[in-house]
Amino acid sequence: MFGIPDTPNPKPPEPPPPITLAERFISFARGLLDVLVTAMRRNPMPQPIEILLGRRIYRMRNRFQALLARFRAGTLPPPRVRRPAAPRRADAPPRPAWPAELAPRHLAEMLRRIPEAGWTCRCFLADIVHNDPEAPALVAASPHAGRLLRTFCRMLGIKLPPWLALPRRKRVYKPRPRKPRKPRDASKLGRIAYANLIAPECRDGPSGTRPPNRIGYARGPRLPRDYRPHSKNE
C-alpha cells in the first residue's frame, strides 16, 4: 500500500513446552543440594560427611529418574503384594532406639534446622506433589517412588495428598491382665455397704422373712450421750 510492501503479521510466539516430572525433580534435587551447601558453610562439618550427603542426593535423583524412565517405557515390574508381618516373639530383645540426631521423627525437621529450605525446596516439591498429573501414576506403579516423595514431604512439612498417604494401620489393643482387687476395708464402709458385705442379698430379693438391707430390722434405741463406740462400725 502506498508503494510499501505489506509485511506479513508476525507469528505469535509458541508456548513453552510443559515442564516434565523429571525436570521438576531435578530442580528440587538441585535446590536441596544448594540448601545443604549453604548450611554446611554456615556450620562447618567434616568433609567426608559433606561428600556423603552430596552423593546421597545424587543417588536419589538418579534413582527417581531411572524409575520414571522405566515407568514410561512400561518395563516396571508389578508391585508386590504386601504380606502381614510375622508376630514378634515374646523373648525377642527390645530394638535399640535410633539417635534423634541421626533419625529425626518430627515433621518439617529440615525447615527447623535450615530455614532457607522453605523457599528453595518446598516450592519445587509442592509443584511435584500437587500439580504434576504423572506423579500419582508413577507412585501407583512404583511404591519406591512413593517412599522417596513421602520422606521429602515429611522433612519439609508438606501435607500428603490422598494418593501419596499410606492407609492408617489398625491399632491393636493388647489385653492387660486384671489386677486382683484389694480386700475391702470394713471400717471405711457405710451402714448399707457393711450390711451387704456381711449378709449379701439375693438377686431375686430378700428370702424368707429377712427384710432388705436398705430397710433394716428396726431403729435402735437412742444411745446415751456419754457412750463411746468400741469400733467404727457401731
Buried (B, 14 or more C-beta within 10 A) or exposed (E): EEEEEEEEEEEEEEEEEEEEBBEBBBBBBBBBBBBBEEBBEEEEEEEEEBEEBBEEBEEBBEEBBEBBEBBBEEEBEEEEEEEEEEEEEEEEEEEEEEEEEEEBEEBBBBBEEBEBBBEBBBEBBBBBBEEBEBBBEBBEBBEEBBEBBBEBBBBBBBEBBEEBEEEEEEEEEEEEEEEEEEEEEEEEBEEEEBBBEEEEBEEEEEEEEEEEBEEEEEEEEEEEEEEEEEEEEE
